[in-house]
Amino acid sequence: PFQPPRTAHPVVRFSCVDCEPMVIDKLPFDKYELEPSPLTQYILERKSPHTCWQVFVSSSGKYSELGHPFGYLKASTTLTCVNLFVMPYNYPVLLPLL
């Protein structure tokens, strides 16, 4: 059972379905501010700082093209920027178990 071949640079995709952001105390995560772009402008214009969009790496799953999410895009609570939260792979399943 091998993973399908993919490029050395991951292709990150996102889903435009609103989700609840998930964070657990004492579980590390990384947070990166995205540079301004049409995408960040659109996310900020939605004025929804309490929802997020999940992000995926193409071909990271065994049975699906999209695989499982590894994080999410979320507007800051002040709606001044958009952040990428990098979580453990498949975090929606992992976090409730912790």
C-alpha positions in Angstrom: 0.0 0.0 0.0 1.9 3.0 -1.3 0.8 6.6 -1.5 0.1 7.9 -5.0 3.0 9.9 -6.4 3.0 13.7 -5.8 5.2 16.7 -6.3 7.8 17.6 -3.7 5.9 20.9 -3.2 2.5 20.2 -1.7 -0.6 21.5 -3.5 -2.7 23.0 -0.8 -6.5 23.2 -1.5 -9.2 24.6 0.7 -12.9 23.9 1.1 -15.4 26.9 1.1 -17.6 25.1 3.6 -17.9 27.0 6.9 -16.6 25.0 9.8 -16.0 25.6 13.5 -12.4 26.3 14.3 -10.9 23.7 16.6 -8.1 24.3 19.2 -7.3 22.3 22.3 -5.3 23.7 25.2 -1.8 22.2 25.4 -2.0 20.8 21.9 0.6 22.7 19.8 -0.3 24.2 16.4 1.3 26.7 14.1 -0.3 29.9 12.9 0.8 31.9 9.8 -0.5 35.2 8.6 -1.3 35.1 4.9 -0.2 37.9 2.6 -3.0 40.1 1.2 -4.6 38.6 -1.9 -8.0 38.3 -3.5 -8.6 35.2 -1.3 -7.8 37.0 2.0 -9.8 40.0 0.9 -12.8 37.8 0.2 -12.5 36.0 3.5 -12.3 39.3 5.4 -15.3 40.8 3.5 -17.4 37.9 4.7 -17.1 39.3 8.2 -17.1 35.8 9.8 -14.3 35.7 12.3 -15.8 32.7 14.1 -15.9 30.3 11.2 -13.1 28.8 9.2 -12.3 26.9 5.9 -10.4 23.6 6.1 -7.2 23.1 4.1 -6.0 19.9 2.5 -3.0 18.6 0.6 -3.9 17.0 -2.7 -3.2 13.3 -2.9 -2.5 13.0 0.8 -5.3 10.4 1.4 -5.3 6.8 0.5 -8.8 6.6 -0.8 -9.6 10.2 -1.9 -8.0 12.9 -4.0 -8.4 15.5 -1.2 -7.4 13.5 1.8 -8.0 14.7 5.3 -7.7 18.3 6.5 -4.4 19.4 8.1 -5.6 22.9 9.2 -7.8 25.8 8.4 -8.0 29.4 7.1 -9.6 31.8 9.5 -10.0 35.6 9.6 -8.6 37.2 12.7 -11.2 38.3 15.3 -10.4 41.9 14.4 -10.9 41.2 10.7 -7.5 42.7 9.9 -5.8 39.6 8.4 -6.3 35.9 7.5 -4.3 33.2 9.3 -3.5 29.6 8.3 -3.7 27.3 11.4 -1.6 24.2 10.9 -2.9 21.3 13.0 -2.2 17.6 13.2 -3.3 15.7 10.1 -7.0 14.7 10.2 -7.4 16.9 13.3 -11.3 16.8 13.3 -11.1 13.1 14.2 -8.0 13.4 16.5 -9.0 16.3 18.7 -12.3 14.9 20.1 -10.3 11.8 21.2 -7.9 13.9 23.3 
